[in-house]
Amino acid sequence: MITKMDKYSFIVFHSDLTPFLESLQGLGMVDITRDNKAVDTRSKELFDLSIRYNRIIKKLKSTIVESSDGDSSVKKSEESYFNEFSDLELLEKAELSFLNKEQWEQEGEQLRRELYDSSVWGALHKEDLEKIAALGYKIHLFSVSEKSFKPQWEQDYAIHILNEINGKIYFIILSYKDEEFQFEIPESKQPSMSFDIVEEKIAELKIRTEQNNTLITSLTGEIERLEIEAKKVGSDLDLYLAGAASLKEAEDTIAVLTGFAPSDNKDVVREFLDNEQIYYLTEDAVKEDNPPIKLKNGFFSRLYEPIGDLYMLPKYGETDLTPYFAPFYMLFFGLCLGDMGYGLVLLIGAGLAKLKFPKFRSYLTLVQFLGLGAVLMALLPGVIFGAKLQDIFHLPVSVNELFFSDLKMFWFAIIFGLVQIVFARMLNAVTSIIKNGWQYGMHNIGWSIVIIWAAFKYASTMVPELIIPAFANYIAIAGALLILFFSEVKGNILVRLAKGGLAFYDITSIFGDMLSYIRLFGLGTAGAILGMVVNSVAMSMVGIPYLGWLFAGIMLLVGHIAVLALSSLGAFVHPMRLTFVEFYKNASFSGGGRAFRPLVKDKE
């Protein structure tokens, strides 16, 4: 399957570009392209506006995540109120609300500190202090531990104890303004406000904060509206930058970059970009963006991805055919190799090679599966190292009858090819129905019905015991009607019928495709014959005096290695041809995707 991609649009000032790209290399998850555009007043305005919209959207979404109740009743009650605002006014309203939230949170922290500092002194109102000052006195505040407080101070100074708390005594001393005052402990700082006034301010701030939080909660209902406007501003910026005719000096440019990263890595990439403090927009990639292709398949199918890459990658949004051609390819390879002995050599040899070359483990595992396919397919005719099992061992007649003759292998190759063609057509039908609608898959279902019916109809002429029931003919007619009416799904009925009639000419292409699978039989038979020739030549050398068995052994070893190499080459190439031409064509594969190549640091 094709990994889902996210599209990232970046705008980076020239001075920040190199550090940003180096950071992306370290992340190693983003496939990126770049373009330079001029910066002027208009682009800066759009750039700043885009940043403002996306910052507010991100903050509002964070508010939803942080909310514990998820109540939406306030959003509904405020809906008509926000409709009175333009998009820009709504943005400014949201910005002001978050600005107030930040400022009032800081103010609240400051008031709580002041409350702690002033509460120990009790009520020290500014008016009372001014009255004392008008009488000619000056107030001095002190705090000291109970153990350090000296009773003598109460006799020597005009002391008034304000509070005793947590083992400390808080008191004031009055002195005449004109007198020089000195005391043996440092004087405490006078609080800016009386604690009861601070409490009143905290209560007022709490009311304002709750009202502002309610407003922010209400604004979360406008996220979709803000996102629509943010996309519009982003599009306007892209359009404007695309139309910029000239570049200014390098230090006066910005880099407009488009990047793609797998959706599975969304959280990691966004956290990285947020830490980089780079302006970016993100959205789901669509096929019009031509995102890079990263395949994501299971263990077995992943082994065959390098084979698919030899042709071309699918386009984004297209079906990845790797999981579907993989089992066919393995068995086709086995048919072309045509020898159990050669399959065992590949299976065991690749297994041993894994111990020596761990870096090529995936390729060697692929070779093992191809060898397994050769063992399974060559078991049908019973060929091992150019000899037939029924000739080597004395097997019961009932067992010998299970092995396929050359004629049966011929028909088996054709039938196997028809199975792949029908499978490709049905796969095409299912994916077309899912993506475009039920009408778009009907003609391929019709072709599948007609191909199966024609195959059984021909087989019944070769095998008298095979009787086709009468209702099968009606099913075939229904399949033909599907081809006639749904080969073209647009236009009036006459146009559709005309194109449906012309579509029946495709039967010649299907017949040609079917004949292409004869190569499976031909290559397998040729390999078996070459192995048999090697055995025959080797056995003729046995009669050579003294060294006959040595020459025969060398001939068997060298001859079968040569046949294995030659047969493996054909077995690798021709199933690939059947996959890329017959299977891909019947599955309506278009391809043309580009590989996902993220920025990564070179590994030393």
C-alpha positions, -999 to 999 in steps of 0.1 A, spaced: 0 0 0 10 36 -4 19 55 28 -4 85 34 14 118 31 10 152 48 19 183 28 39 210 45 44 245 31 72 266 46 82 302 41 117 307 55 137 339 54 170 336 36 192 340 67 173 311 84 173 287 54 206 269 58 201 261 95 166 250 89 176 226 61 204 212 82 179 206 110 156 188 85 185 166 75 189 156 111 152 148 114 154 127 82 116 125 76 107 152 51 110 151 13 114 187 3 117 211 -27 124 248 -27 118 280 -47 129 316 -41 105 345 -43 108 382 -38 98 399 -6 78 431 -7 52 449 13 23 428 0 39 395 5 50 405 40 14 415 49 0 381 36 29 363 53 22 379 87 -16 374 83 -11 337 76 11 334 107 -16 352 128 -44 329 116 -25 297 122 -13 308 156 -48 315 167 -61 282 152 -34 263 170 -42 280 203 -79 274 200 -73 237 192 -51 235 223 -80 250 243 -102 221 232 -76 195 241 -71 211 275 -108 214 282 -121 186 304 -159 190 300 -160 195 262 -193 215 266 -204 231 233 -235 249 246 -217 282 249 -205 279 213 -240 276 201 -253 305 222 -226 328 209 -229 318 172 -251 348 161 -228 372 180 -197 360 160 -216 362 127 -216 400 131 -178 400 128 -158 399 96 -131 373 93 -104 398 102 -124 412 131 -129 376 144 -92 371 142 -85 403 161 -111 393 187 -95 360 192 -60 376 194 -72 401 220 -88 374 241 -56 353 242 -35 385 248 -58 393 278 -55 357 290 -17 359 290 -16 393 306 -42 385 333 -25 353 341 7 373 347 -12 399 367 -28 372 388 6 358 397 18 392 406 -13 399 428 -10 366 446 26 374 454 15 408 467 -12 392 487 13 369 504 36 399 511 9 422 524 -13 398 544 12 395 572 10 432 578 -27 434 581 -48 463 567 -24 492 559 -46 515 539 -30 544 520 -55 568 536 -45 558 571 -8 561 563 -14 596 549 -32 606 581 -3 594 602 21 613 580 0 644 584 5 642 621 42 644 617 51 608 621 69 583 598 61 546 598 88 519 598 80 482 593 100 453 608 97 416 612 117 394 635 115 359 650 97 356 684 130 346 700 148 376 687 121 401 697 133 422 727 107 435 752 130 465 758 121 477 724 85 484 735 98 507 762 123 526 740 102 530 709 66 536 699 59 501 687 27 486 676 26 448 669 5 441 638 7 403 635 23 372 650 24 343 626 46 313 618 70 321 647 75 357 635 64 390 649 54 418 625 54 453 640 57 490 632 76 518 649 65 555 647 92 581 646 91 619 641 98 630 606 125 655 617 144 629 638 171 606 625 158 571 631 180 541 636 172 505 646 193 475 652 175 452 626 169 460 589 137 477 580 111 457 559 97 469 526 63 484 528 37 466 507 23 486 478 -13 478 487 -32 467 517 -40 430 516 -78 436 516 -74 458 485 -53 430 469 -80 405 476 -106 427 460 -84 431 429 -79 393 427 -117 388 429 -122 413 401 -95 397 380 -111 363 385 -144 375 371 -127 390 341 -106 359 335 -137 336 337 -156 358 312 -125 358 289 -122 320 292 -159 317 283 -152 339 252 -123 317 242 -144 286 246 -170 301 224 -143 310 198 -134 273 195 -167 269 175 -152 293 149 -121 272 142 -135 259 109 -142 294 97 -107 306 107 -92 276 89 -111 284 57 -98 319 58 -63 308 67 -62 286 36 -75 314 15 -48 338 28 -22 310 22 -35 305 -14 -34 343 -20 2 343 -7 12 314 -30 -5 330 -59 12 363 -53 46 347 -48 41 326 -80 35 358 -99 65 377 -86 85 385 -118 118 395 -104 141 385 -75 157 411 -52 191 407 -35 197 374 -18 194 389 17 160 402 6 144 369 -4 125 342 13 125 305 5 92 290 -3 95 252 3 70 224 -1 77 192 19 60 159 23 63 135 52 44 103 62 13 110 82 25 84 107 52 108 116 29 138 119 34 144 157 72 141 155 74 165 124 51 191 139 68 191 172 101 196 154 87 225 133 72 241 164 105 240 182 122 255 151 97 284 152 93 282 114 61 294 98 44 264 81 10 252 68 1 216 68 -27 197 51 -34 162 38 -16 156 6 -37 150 -25 -28 134 -59 -28 169 -75 2 178 -53 21 148 -68 34 137 -34 64 113 -33 56 76 -30 66 55 0 54 20 0 43 3 32 37 -35 28 39 -66 49 69 -88 52 62 -109 21 51 -81 -2 79 -58 9 105 -83 -6 90 -77 -41 91 -38 -39 125 -37 -57 110 -56 -86 82 -32 -89 106 -3 -87 124 -16 -119 93 -5 -138 78 25 -120 61 35 -88 24 41 -87 10 76 -85 -3 89 -52 -39 78 -48 -34 48 -71 -34 12 -59 -1 -3 -51 0 -36 -70 30 -51 -52 10 -72 -27 -11 -85 -56 16 -95 -81 40 -108 -54 26 -144 -51 20 -147 -88 56 -136 -95 70 -162 -71 50 -190 -87 57 -178 -123 94 -178 -114 90 -214 -103 73 -224 -135 100 -208 -156 128 -224 -136 110 -257 -138 133 -278 -115 129 -287 -79 167 -292 -75 175 -257 -87 148 -244 -64 164 -262 -34 198 -248 -44 184 -212 -43 165 -219 -11 195 -234 8 222 -213 -8 204 -180 -1 199 -191 35 236 -198 40 245 -165 22 225 -146 49 251 -156 74 279 -141 53 261 -110 39 236 -97 65 233 -64 46 216 -82 17 192 -101 39 160 -89 23 173 -97 -12 184 -132 -1 151 -138 15 134 -129 -18 157 -155 -35 146 -181 -9 109 -175 -17 116 -177 -54 134 -210 -48 104 -222 -28 82 -213 -57 104 -234 -80 101 -264 -56 63 -261 -56 58 -256 -93 84 -281 -104 67 -307 -82 38 -307 -107 59 -324 -135 82 -339 -109 115 -327 -123 146 -326 -101 181 -317 -116 169 -326 -151 154 -360 -142 119 -370 -134 110 -385 -101 90 -413 -116 122 -423 -135 144 -422 -104 121 -439 -80 98 -469 -84 65 -452 -75 31 -467 -75 10 -461 -106 -15 -440 -87 13 -416 -76 28 -414 -111 -5 -404 -125 -5 -373 -103 25 -358 -121 17 -335 -150 26 -344 -185 41 -317 -209 6 -312 -224 -9 -307 -190 18 -282 -181 10 -263 -213 -26 -259 -204 -18 -252 -168 4 -222 -178 -24 -208 -199 -50 -214 -172 -27 -198 -146 -24 -168 -169 -61 -165 -172 -64 -166 -135 -41 -136 -132 -59 -117 -160 -93 -122 -143 -78 -113 -109 -64 -81 -124 -97 -72 -139 -116 -78 -107 -91 -59 -87 -95 -30 -112 -133 -33 -108 -132 -32 -70 -108 -2 -68 -128 17 -95 -160 12 -76 -145 23 -43 -129 54 -58 -153 65 -85 -187 47 -80 -203 14 -89 -208 21 -126 -170 24 -132 -163 -12 -123 -191 -30 -140 -174 -35 -174 -144 -52 -158 -168 -75 -139 -184 -82 -172 -151 -91 -188 -142 -114 -160 -175 -132 -164 -170 -136 -202 -134 -147 -199 -143 -174 -173 -173 -186 -194 -152 -187 -226 -125 -207 -208 -150 -233 -195 -168 -234 -228 -135 -242 -247 -125 -267 -220 -159 -285 -224 -150 -292 -261 -117 -308 -249 -131 -327 -220 -164 -344 -227 -171 -350 -190 -172 -312 -184 -208 -301 -190 -216 -264 -188 -251 -258 -172 -275 -238 -193 -278 -209 -167 -240 -202 -172 -249 -190 -207 -273 -165 -193 -246 -153 -169 -223 -148 -198 -249 -128 -216 -253 -106 -185 -215 -101 -185 -216 -91 -222 -243 -66 -214 -222 -51 -186 -194 -46 -211 -219 -30 -236 -235 -6 -213 -207 3 -189 -175 5 -210 -184 42 -212 -203 57 -182 -206 93 -195 -226 107 -224 -260 97 -238 -271 61 -243 -262 60 -280 -227 71 -273 -223 46 -245 -237 18 -267 -213 27 -295 -183 27 -273 -195 -5 -256 -197 -22 -289 -162 -11 -299 -150 -24 -265 -156 -60 -276 -126 -56 -299 -106 -59 -266 -111 -96 -269 -81 -97 -293 -59 -81 -266 -71 -106 -240 -64 -135 -263 -29 -121 -270 -23 -117 -232 -34 -153 -227 -9 -166 -253 19 -146 -235 16 -170 -206 28 -199 -228 63 -186 -221 59 -201 -186 56 -235 -200 83 -230 -227 110 -217 -203 102 -244 -177 104 -272 -203 136 -257 -219 153 -257 -185 142 -293 -178 155 -304 -212 189 -286 -207 192 -304 -173 184 -337 -189 211 -330 -216 236 -323 -189 227 -356 -172 229 -375 -204 264 -361 -213 276 -368 -178 264 -404 -179 282 -409 -212 314 -399 -195 312 -426 -169 326 -451 -194 359 -433 -196 386 -455 -180 398 -446 -145 386 -409 -145 351 -414 -159 333 -407 -126 354 -376 -120 347 -362 -154 310 -371 -149 309 -353 -116 326 -322 -130 301 -322 -159 272 -325 -136 284 -297 -113 295 -273 -140 266 -281 -164 239 -277 -138 254 -245 -125 253 -231 -160 217 -243 -166 207 -228 -132 223 -195 -141 207 -194 -175 173 -206 -163 173 -182 -134 179 -153 -157 149 -162 -179 128 -170 -148 135 -136 -134 129 -115 -166 99 -132 -182 76 -132 -151 86 -95 -148 74 -89 -183 41 -107 -176 37 -86 -145 45 -52 -161 26 -58 -193 -3 -82 -189 -11 -78 -152 -5 -40 -150 -24 -34 -182 -55 -54 -171 -54 -37 -136 -53 -3 -154 -20 7 -137 -8 41 -148 22 47 -126 46 76 -128 51 83 -91 84 96 -77 102 79 -48 101 94 -13 136 107 -6 137 127 26 166 150 35 190 129 56 225 133 68 252 112 50 261 82 71 298 79 76 
